[in-house]
């Protein structure tokens, strides 16, 4: 999926401008490097050179230079579709140009890009043209961490490529966390010409023509400038430069909060939100919520996804919010990780779709494509969902999430979608749901028919408690009707009821029924049993008093 670029008229800092001289030196040196890479007259159709100059806030100037050693020719290069860009012919003449659909040229849909297609002539066999544009969020920074993720590099196959990224003085990059990813392989930067704030890629073969550059870096400033934004129950701890994005997330949360209260039948006391910069191995993580026992921590949202199609970061933010509502509703992530993740995906995706976000349709299509691949790979055997419990990380996270979404969405389809789950959360309020059999029971109650056969067809292997719903409901109702003063028999009946459900989780129907019957019997007899117990205690107390007063001794004296 392609990234969103923003054009902002924001000048470079003086510190970055001081480094321009250094860049020109490298640029001149690069002309000689071309020969060592095989980019010489007659040996390649041409060559593209990309330069990215990053300032302290991540704002980046992009310059794309094209050279050809032919007298006549044509080529194309990707340019931003929704941002301003300029082009200038340095040598030779452009004879014809047009903007082309990038998918027709590459076979891939690049949402934010189109292709500048051009023909040229150069009597001296030395054609040169450059394209320039700005990219405000090419580098995302929350001090001291930062990530540079280039706009899409794309051009006609068969041309050479060289790319260089210049950071402000004091920024530190790591060659081990710098990579240019192509269709065929990934490529590391030059170990000779790169340094801590300048990264050069000059060993990319001309068989590659679609490239993304990823560079993780550290800033000299170790402390971010944080601003606290509070709206409703939500508090956003945001870096000042991303304050506008924080307001957008809070607006989304407050817009959807009332609907989620109705859906989950609970309210939240408070929630804290913050952005994070992903590390080298977690670029694709939209967000996360840490679990502290049964308590959920702050909502973390990947700032990188502000660059994506509208709807992606919103979906990720809603996903994490759903986890808080689920936990508040009594569904533990420790016990039902698959249900947590499946619900978070399904509810947030339905919400984003209902709000009209363009990216939501793309996400849903990705999920449905994933479901098709899932069924081709494992069929309907999804028992691994039940087997995996937090904090154990699923071996294949992508497969796990797709399977969880599949189960939750397919259960909802015939029963009213989100309204089905609204009925479910109304039923489970105040109930103890601590195993999959009980979860299936309440899901069946919400559907007004058993859904357990379908769960078992997916490999869950649980007892269908819905077939015993009359007995379970009778036990629950009878216990609830018992006045709390009739102790300890109300407590004993509740204990037997919970033991029955525990045996249901073990698929022991005979023992479950026995415990349910015992719970009903004791609940019904609780007033009488309490009276008898109280009478026995009272009678025993009277006997003790009489014994203490010597009544029985006097009686014996009178009856020798």
C-alpha positions as CSV (number, residue, x, y, z in Angstrom):
1,X,0.0,0.0,0.0
2,X,1.3,3.4,-0.9
3,X,2.1,6.2,1.5
4,X,0.6,9.7,1.6
5,X,2.9,12.7,1.1
6,X,2.1,16.2,2.4
7,X,3.4,19.4,0.9
8,X,4.2,22.1,3.4
9,X,6.0,25.4,2.8
10,X,8.5,24.9,5.6
11,X,12.0,26.2,5.1
12,X,15.1,24.1,5.9
13,X,17.1,25.1,9.0
14,X,20.4,27.0,8.6
15,X,22.2,24.0,9.9
16,X,21.0,21.8,7.0
17,X,21.8,24.5,4.5
18,X,25.4,24.5,5.7
19,X,25.7,20.9,4.6
20,X,24.7,21.7,1.0
21,X,28.3,22.2,0.1
22,X,29.1,18.7,1.3
23,X,26.2,17.4,-0.8
24,X,27.6,19.1,-3.9
25,X,31.0,17.5,-3.3
26,X,29.4,14.0,-3.0
27,X,27.2,14.7,-6.1
28,X,30.3,15.5,-8.1
29,X,32.0,12.4,-6.8
30,X,28.9,10.4,-7.7
31,X,29.4,11.2,-11.4
32,X,32.7,9.3,-11.3
33,X,31.1,6.5,-9.3
34,X,28.6,5.9,-12.1
35,X,31.4,4.5,-14.3
36,X,32.3,1.9,-11.6
37,X,28.7,0.9,-11.5
38,X,28.4,0.3,-15.2
39,X,26.4,3.4,-16.0
40,X,28.4,4.7,-18.9
41,X,27.4,5.9,-22.4
42,X,26.1,3.0,-24.5
43,X,25.8,0.5,-21.6
44,X,22.5,1.6,-20.1
45,X,19.4,3.4,-21.3
46,X,20.1,6.0,-18.7
47,X,20.5,6.6,-15.0
48,X,18.4,8.1,-12.2
49,X,19.9,9.8,-9.2
50,X,17.8,10.5,-6.1
51,X,18.7,13.0,-3.4
52,X,16.9,13.5,-0.1
53,X,17.8,16.4,2.2
54,X,16.2,16.0,5.7
55,X,15.8,18.7,8.3
56,X,15.4,18.5,12.1
57,X,11.7,18.0,11.9
58,X,11.7,15.4,9.2
59,X,10.7,17.8,6.3
60,X,12.6,16.6,3.2
61,X,13.5,18.1,-0.1
62,X,13.6,15.5,-3.0
63,X,15.6,15.9,-6.2
64,X,15.4,13.3,-9.0
65,X,18.0,13.7,-11.7
66,X,17.8,11.7,-15.0
67,X,20.7,11.3,-17.5
68,X,20.7,9.6,-20.8
69,X,23.5,9.1,-23.3
70,X,21.3,8.6,-26.3
71,X,20.4,11.2,-28.9
72,X,16.8,10.2,-28.9
73,X,14.8,8.2,-26.3
74,X,11.9,8.1,-23.9
75,X,11.4,7.0,-20.3
76,X,9.1,7.6,-17.2
77,X,9.5,8.3,-13.5
78,X,7.0,8.3,-10.6
79,X,6.0,11.8,-9.3
80,X,3.5,12.7,-6.5
81,X,-0.1,12.7,-7.6
82,X,-1.5,15.1,-4.9
83,X,1.5,17.3,-4.2
84,X,3.2,20.0,-6.2
85,X,6.4,19.1,-8.2
86,X,8.5,20.8,-10.8
87,X,10.7,19.6,-13.6
88,X,13.5,21.3,-15.5
89,X,15.5,20.2,-18.6
90,X,19.2,20.8,-18.0
91,X,20.5,19.5,-21.4
92,X,18.7,18.5,-24.5
93,X,15.0,18.9,-25.2
94,X,11.7,17.2,-24.1
95,X,9.7,16.6,-27.3
96,X,6.6,15.1,-25.7
97,X,5.3,14.4,-22.2
98,X,2.2,13.2,-20.4
99,X,1.0,12.0,-17.0
100,X,0.3,8.2,-17.1
101,X,-1.4,5.8,-14.7
102,X,1.3,4.1,-12.7
103,X,-0.5,0.8,-12.6
104,X,-0.5,0.5,-16.4
105,X,3.3,0.8,-16.3
106,X,4.2,-1.2,-13.1
107,X,1.2,-3.6,-12.7
108,X,0.8,-2.2,-9.1
109,X,-1.6,0.5,-7.9
110,X,0.4,3.3,-6.3
111,X,-2.3,5.5,-4.8
112,X,-0.2,8.6,-4.2
113,X,1.8,8.5,-7.4
114,X,1.5,8.8,-11.1
115,X,4.1,8.5,-13.9
116,X,5.7,11.4,-15.8
117,X,6.1,9.9,-19.3
118,X,8.5,11.8,-21.6
119,X,10.3,11.6,-24.9
120,X,13.5,13.6,-25.6
121,X,16.2,14.4,-28.0
122,X,19.8,15.4,-27.4
123,X,22.1,16.1,-30.3
124,X,25.2,15.8,-28.0
125,X,23.9,12.4,-26.6
126,X,23.9,14.0,-23.2
127,X,20.3,14.5,-22.1
128,X,19.6,15.6,-18.5
129,X,16.4,16.5,-16.6
130,X,15.5,16.9,-13.0
131,X,12.3,16.7,-10.9
132,X,11.9,18.3,-7.5
133,X,9.3,18.2,-4.8
134,X,9.0,18.3,-1.0
135,X,7.8,15.6,1.4
136,X,6.9,16.9,4.9
137,X,6.9,13.5,6.6
138,X,9.6,11.5,4.8
139,X,11.3,11.3,8.2
140,X,9.2,10.8,11.4
141,X,10.9,11.9,14.6
142,X,10.1,11.4,18.3
143,X,13.3,12.2,20.0
144,X,15.7,10.5,20.2
145,X,14.3,8.1,17.7
146,X,13.6,8.6,14.0
147,X,12.8,6.7,10.9
148,X,13.3,7.9,7.3
149,X,11.0,6.1,4.8
150,X,11.5,7.5,1.3
151,X,8.7,8.3,-1.1
152,X,8.3,5.6,-3.8
153,X,11.3,5.5,-6.1
154,X,10.1,4.2,-9.4
155,X,11.2,4.5,-13.1
156,X,11.4,2.6,-16.3
157,X,13.3,-0.7,-15.8
158,X,16.7,-0.9,-17.4
159,X,18.0,2.4,-16.0
160,X,20.7,2.7,-13.3
161,X,20.0,4.0,-9.9
162,X,21.9,5.9,-7.2
163,X,20.3,7.3,-4.1
164,X,21.6,9.5,-1.3
165,X,20.1,10.7,2.0
166,X,21.5,13.7,3.9
167,X,20.6,14.2,7.5
168,X,21.3,17.3,9.7
169,X,24.7,17.5,11.5
170,X,24.6,15.5,14.8
171,X,22.1,12.9,13.5
172,X,23.4,9.4,13.7
173,X,22.4,6.6,11.4
174,X,23.3,2.9,11.6
175,X,24.3,1.0,8.5
176,X,22.8,-2.1,10.0
177,X,19.4,-0.4,10.1
178,X,19.6,1.2,6.6
179,X,18.2,-0.6,3.6
180,X,16.9,-0.1,0.1
181,X,14.2,-2.6,-0.6
182,X,13.4,-3.6,-4.2
183,X,11.3,-6.2,-5.9
184,X,14.1,-8.7,-6.0
185,X,16.2,-8.1,-3.0
186,X,17.3,-5.6,-0.3
187,X,20.5,-3.6,-0.6
188,X,22.8,-2.1,2.0
189,X,24.4,1.4,1.7
190,X,28.0,2.0,0.6
191,X,30.4,1.4,3.5
192,X,33.0,3.7,1.9
193,X,31.1,6.8,1.1
194,X,28.4,6.8,3.8
195,X,28.9,8.3,7.3
196,X,26.8,9.0,10.4
197,X,24.5,11.6,8.7
198,X,25.0,10.8,5.0
199,X,23.9,7.5,3.5
200,X,24.6,6.5,-0.1
201,X,23.1,3.6,-2.0
202,X,25.2,2.9,-5.1
203,X,25.1,-0.9,-5.6
204,X,21.5,-1.4,-6.8
205,X,21.4,-3.3,-10.1
206,X,19.5,-2.0,-13.1
207,X,17.1,-4.9,-12.8
208,X,15.5,-3.0,-9.9
209,X,13.2,-0.1,-10.7
210,X,10.9,0.1,-7.7
211,X,12.7,0.9,-4.4
212,X,11.9,2.1,-0.9
213,X,14.7,3.4,1.3
214,X,14.4,2.8,5.1
215,X,16.8,4.4,7.6
216,X,16.5,4.4,11.4
217,X,18.5,7.1,13.1
218,X,19.0,8.9,16.4
219,X,18.8,12.7,17.0
220,X,21.2,14.7,19.1
221,X,18.3,16.0,21.1
222,X,17.3,13.2,23.5
223,X,14.1,14.7,24.9
224,X,11.0,15.4,22.8
225,X,8.9,18.5,23.2
226,X,5.7,17.0,24.6
227,X,2.3,18.7,24.7
228,X,-0.6,17.3,26.7
229,X,-4.0,17.4,25.0
230,X,-7.1,16.4,27.0
231,X,-10.5,15.9,25.3
232,X,-13.3,14.1,27.2
233,X,-11.9,11.0,29.0
234,X,-8.9,10.9,26.6
235,X,-5.5,12.4,27.2
236,X,-2.9,12.5,24.3
237,X,0.8,12.9,25.1
238,X,2.0,14.2,21.8
239,X,5.2,15.5,20.3
240,X,4.6,19.2,19.4
241,X,5.3,18.7,15.7
242,X,2.6,16.0,15.5
243,X,0.0,17.9,17.5
244,X,-2.4,18.2,14.6
245,X,-2.4,14.4,14.1
246,X,-3.1,14.0,17.8
247,X,-6.2,16.3,17.6
248,X,-7.5,14.2,14.7
249,X,-7.2,11.0,16.7
250,X,-8.9,12.6,19.7
251,X,-11.7,13.9,17.5
252,X,-12.2,10.3,16.1
253,X,-12.3,8.9,19.7
254,X,-14.8,11.3,20.9
255,X,-16.9,10.8,17.8
256,X,-17.1,7.0,18.3
257,X,-17.1,6.8,22.1
258,X,-20.9,6.9,22.5
259,X,-21.4,4.2,19.9
260,X,-18.8,2.0,21.6
261,X,-20.5,2.5,25.0
262,X,-23.7,1.3,23.5
263,X,-22.0,-1.6,21.8
264,X,-20.0,-2.9,24.7
265,X,-22.5,-1.9,27.5
266,X,-19.7,-0.3,29.6
267,X,-18.0,3.1,30.0
268,X,-14.3,3.9,30.3
269,X,-12.9,6.0,33.2
270,X,-10.0,7.3,31.2
271,X,-7.5,6.5,28.5
272,X,-4.0,7.8,27.6
273,X,-2.8,7.9,24.0
274,X,0.6,8.5,22.5
275,X,2.5,8.1,19.2
276,X,5.6,6.0,18.8
277,X,8.4,5.5,16.2
278,X,8.6,1.8,15.2
279,X,11.9,0.0,15.4
280,X,13.7,-1.7,12.6
281,X,11.6,-4.9,12.9
282,X,8.2,-3.5,13.6
283,X,7.5,-1.0,10.9
284,X,4.2,-2.7,10.0
285,X,2.8,-2.6,13.6
286,X,-0.1,-0.1,13.5
287,X,-0.3,0.1,17.3
288,X,-0.4,-1.8,20.6
289,X,-1.7,-1.7,24.1
290,X,0.5,-3.2,26.8
291,X,-1.2,-5.6,29.2
292,X,-0.3,-5.3,32.9
293,X,-2.0,-8.4,34.4
294,X,-5.7,-7.7,33.8
295,X,-5.2,-4.0,33.4
296,X,-4.5,-2.4,30.0
297,X,-1.9,0.4,29.6
298,X,-1.8,3.4,27.3
299,X,-2.7,3.3,23.7
300,X,0.3,3.5,21.4
301,X,-0.2,4.5,17.7
302,X,2.5,4.2,15.0
303,X,3.2,7.7,13.8
304,X,4.4,6.2,10.5
305,X,0.8,5.5,9.4
306,X,-0.1,9.2,9.2
307,X,1.4,8.8,5.7
308,X,-1.0,6.2,4.6
309,X,-4.4,6.5,2.9
310,X,-7.0,8.1,5.2
311,X,-8.5,5.3,7.2
312,X,-5.4,3.3,8.0
313,X,-4.2,5.1,11.1
314,X,-7.8,5.7,12.1
315,X,-8.4,2.0,11.9
316,X,-5.3,1.3,14.0
317,X,-6.4,3.8,16.6
318,X,-9.9,2.3,16.9
319,X,-8.4,-1.2,17.1
320,X,-6.5,-0.3,20.2
321,X,-9.5,1.5,21.7
322,X,-11.6,-1.6,21.3
323,X,-9.2,-3.6,23.5
324,X,-9.9,-1.2,26.3
325,X,-13.6,-1.6,26.0
326,X,-13.3,-5.4,25.7
327,X,-11.3,-5.5,28.9
328,X,-13.7,-3.3,30.7
329,X,-16.5,-5.6,29.6
330,X,-14.9,-8.5,31.4
331,X,-13.3,-10.2,28.4
332,X,-9.7,-11.0,29.5
333,X,-6.9,-10.8,26.9
334,X,-5.1,-13.3,29.0
335,X,-7.8,-15.9,28.4
336,X,-9.3,-14.8,25.0
337,X,-6.5,-13.3,23.0
338,X,-8.0,-14.5,19.7
339,X,-11.4,-13.0,20.6
340,X,-9.8,-9.7,21.6
341,X,-7.9,-9.4,18.4
342,X,-10.7,-10.7,16.2
343,X,-13.2,-8.3,17.8
344,X,-10.7,-5.4,17.6
345,X,-10.2,-5.9,13.9
346,X,-13.9,-6.5,13.1
347,X,-15.3,-3.6,15.1
348,X,-12.7,-1.1,14.1
349,X,-13.0,-2.0,10.5
350,X,-16.8,-1.8,10.5
351,X,-16.5,1.6,12.3
352,X,-14.0,3.0,9.8
353,X,-16.2,1.8,7.0
354,X,-19.3,3.4,8.5
355,X,-17.4,6.7,8.8
356,X,-16.6,6.6,5.1
357,X,-12.8,6.4,5.3
358,X,-11.4,5.5,1.9
359,X,-8.7,3.3,3.3
360,X,-11.2,1.1,5.2
361,X,-12.4,-0.6,1.9
362,X,-8.7,-1.3,1.1
363,X,-8.1,-2.8,4.5
364,X,-11.2,-5.0,4.2
365,X,-10.2,-6.2,0.8
366,X,-6.8,-7.1,2.2
367,X,-8.5,-9.1,5.0
368,X,-10.8,-10.9,2.7
369,X,-7.8,-11.8,0.4
370,X,-6.1,-13.0,3.5
371,X,-9.1,-15.2,4.4
372,X,-8.9,-16.8,1.0
373,X,-5.3,-17.6,1.5
374,X,-6.0,-18.8,5.0
375,X,-8.6,-21.3,3.8
376,X,-6.3,-22.5,1.0
377,X,-3.5,-23.1,3.6
378,X,-5.3,-24.6,6.6
379,X,-8.9,-25.1,5.5
380,X,-11.2,-24.7,8.5
381,X,-8.8,-26.0,11.1
382,X,-8.5,-22.9,13.3
383,X,-7.9,-24.7,16.6
384,X,-4.6,-22.9,17.0
385,X,-6.6,-19.8,17.9
386,X,-7.8,-21.4,21.2
387,X,-4.4,-22.9,21.9
388,X,-2.6,-19.6,21.8
389,X,-2.8,-17.6,25.1
390,X,-1.3,-14.3,26.1
391,X,1.6,-13.5,26.6
392,X,2.7,-16.2,24.2
393,X,3.3,-14.6,20.8
394,X,1.6,-16.4,17.9
395,X,4.2,-18.1,15.7
396,X,2.7,-16.5,12.6
397,X,1.1,-13.3,13.7
398,X,-0.4,-12.4,10.3
399,X,-2.1,-15.8,10.0
400,X,-3.4,-15.6,13.6
401,X,-5.0,-12.2,13.1
402,X,-6.6,-13.1,9.8
403,X,-8.1,-16.3,11.4
404,X,-9.4,-14.3,14.4
405,X,-11.0,-11.8,12.1
406,X,-12.5,-14.6,10.0
407,X,-14.2,-16.2,13.0
408,X,-15.6,-13.0,14.5
409,X,-16.9,-11.6,11.2
410,X,-18.5,-14.9,10.0
411,X,-20.3,-15.3,13.3
412,X,-21.7,-11.8,13.0
413,X,-22.8,-12.0,9.4
414,X,-26.1,-14.0,9.8
415,X,-27.0,-12.4,13.1
416,X,-27.0,-8.7,12.5
417,X,-23.3,-7.6,12.5
418,X,-22.5,-5.2,15.3
419,X,-26.0,-5.5,16.7
420,X,-25.3,-9.1,17.3
421,X,-22.3,-8.3,19.5
422,X,-24.3,-5.5,21.2
423,X,-26.7,-8.3,22.4
424,X,-23.7,-10.4,23.4
425,X,-22.2,-7.8,25.6
426,X,-25.5,-7.0,27.2
427,X,-25.8,-10.7,28.2
428,X,-22.3,-11.1,29.6
429,X,-22.4,-8.0,31.7
430,X,-21.8,-9.1,35.3
431,X,-21.3,-12.8,34.2
432,X,-18.1,-14.7,34.7
433,X,-16.8,-15.8,31.3
434,X,-13.5,-17.6,31.8
435,X,-13.5,-20.5,29.2
436,X,-14.4,-21.0,25.6
437,X,-17.5,-23.1,26.4
438,X,-19.1,-20.2,28.3
439,X,-18.1,-17.8,25.6
440,X,-19.8,-20.0,23.0
441,X,-22.9,-20.2,25.3
442,X,-23.3,-16.4,25.4
443,X,-22.6,-16.1,21.7
444,X,-25.4,-18.6,21.2
445,X,-27.8,-16.8,23.5
446,X,-27.1,-13.5,21.5
447,X,-27.9,-15.4,18.3
448,X,-31.0,-17.0,19.7
449,X,-29.6,-20.3,18.3
450,X,-26.5,-22.4,18.9
451,X,-23.3,-21.2,17.2
452,X,-21.2,-23.9,18.8
453,X,-21.4,-26.4,15.9
454,X,-19.9,-23.7,13.7
455,X,-17.2,-23.0,16.3
456,X,-16.4,-26.7,16.5
457,X,-16.2,-26.9,12.7
458,X,-13.4,-24.4,13.0
459,X,-11.6,-26.7,15.5
460,X,-12.6,-25.2,18.9
461,X,-13.8,-28.6,20.3
462,X,-16.1,-27.2,23.0
463,X,-19.3,-28.4,24.7
464,X,-22.5,-27.0,23.4
465,X,-24.0,-25.5,26.6
466,X,-26.8,-23.9,24.6
467,X,-28.5,-27.3,24.6
468,X,-28.5,-27.1,28.4
469,X,-29.6,-23.4,28.4
470,X,-32.9,-24.1,30.3
471,X,-31.0,-25.9,33.1
472,X,-28.3,-23.2,33.2
473,X,-30.8,-20.4,33.1
474,X,-32.9,-22.1,35.8
475,X,-29.9,-22.4,38.1
476,X,-28.8,-18.8,37.5
477,X,-32.3,-17.4,38.0
478,X,-32.9,-19.5,41.2
479,X,-29.6,-18.4,42.7
480,X,-30.2,-14.8,41.9
481,X,-33.6,-14.9,43.6
482,X,-32.2,-16.1,46.8
483,X,-31.9,-13.3,49.5
484,X,-28.3,-12.8,50.5
485,X,-29.2,-13.3,54.2
486,X,-29.7,-17.0,53.5
487,X,-26.1,-17.8,54.0
488,X,-24.0,-19.8,53.6
489,X,-26.4,-21.7,51.3
490,X,-26.6,-18.9,48.6
491,X,-22.8,-18.9,48.5
492,X,-22.8,-22.7,48.3
493,X,-25.3,-22.7,45.5
494,X,-23.1,-20.1,43.6
495,X,-20.0,-22.3,44.2
496,X,-21.8,-25.4,42.8
497,X,-23.0,-23.3,39.8
498,X,-19.4,-22.1,39.0
499,X,-18.1,-25.7,39.4
500,X,-20.8,-26.9,36.9
501,X,-19.5,-24.3,34.4
502,X,-16.0,-25.3,35.1
503,X,-16.8,-28.9,34.2
504,X,-18.5,-27.7,31.1
505,X,-15.2,-26.3,30.0
506,X,-13.8,-29.8,30.4
507,X,-16.6,-31.3,28.3
508,X,-17.8,-33.3,31.3
509,X,-21.6,-33.1,30.8
510,X,-22.6,-35.6,33.5
511,X,-20.8,-33.9,36.3
512,X,-21.9,-30.4,35.0
513,X,-25.6,-31.5,35.2
514,X,-25.2,-33.0,38.6
515,X,-23.7,-29.7,39.9
516,X,-26.4,-27.6,38.3
517,X,-29.1,-29.8,39.9
518,X,-27.4,-29.6,43.3
519,X,-27.1,-25.8,42.9
520,X,-30.8,-25.4,42.1
521,X,-31.8,-27.7,45.0
522,X,-29.7,-25.9,47.5
523,X,-30.8,-22.5,46.2
524,X,-34.5,-23.5,46.5
525,X,-33.9,-24.9,50.0
526,X,-31.7,-22.0,51.2
527,X,-34.4,-20.4,53.3
528,X,-35.4,-23.7,55.0
529,X,-31.7,-24.8,55.4
530,X,-30.8,-21.4,56.8
531,X,-33.7,-21.6,59.3
532,X,-32.8,-25.1,60.3
533,X,-29.2,-24.1,60.7
534,X,-30.1,-21.0,62.7
535,X,-32.4,-23.1,64.9
536,X,-29.8,-25.7,65.5
537,X,-27.3,-23.0,66.4
538,X,-29.8,-21.3,68.6
539,X,-30.7,-24.6,70.2
540,X,-27.0,-25.5,70.8
541,X,-26.4,-22.1,72.3
542,X,-29.4,-22.6,74.7
543,X,-28.0,-25.9,75.7
544,X,-24.6,-24.4,76.4
545,X,-26.2,-21.7,78.6
546,X,-28.2,-24.2,80.5
547,X,-25.2,-26.4,81.0
548,X,-23.2,-23.4,82.2
549,X,-26.0,-22.5,84.7
550,X,-25.9,-26.1,86.0
551,X,-29.4,-26.9,85.0
552,X,-28.5,-30.4,83.9
553,X,-26.5,-31.0,87.1
554,X,-29.4,-30.0,89.2
555,X,-31.7,-32.2,87.2
556,X,-29.4,-35.1,87.8
557,X,-29.4,-34.4,91.5
558,X,-33.2,-34.5,91.5
559,X,-33.2,-37.7,89.6
560,X,-30.5,-39.9,91.2
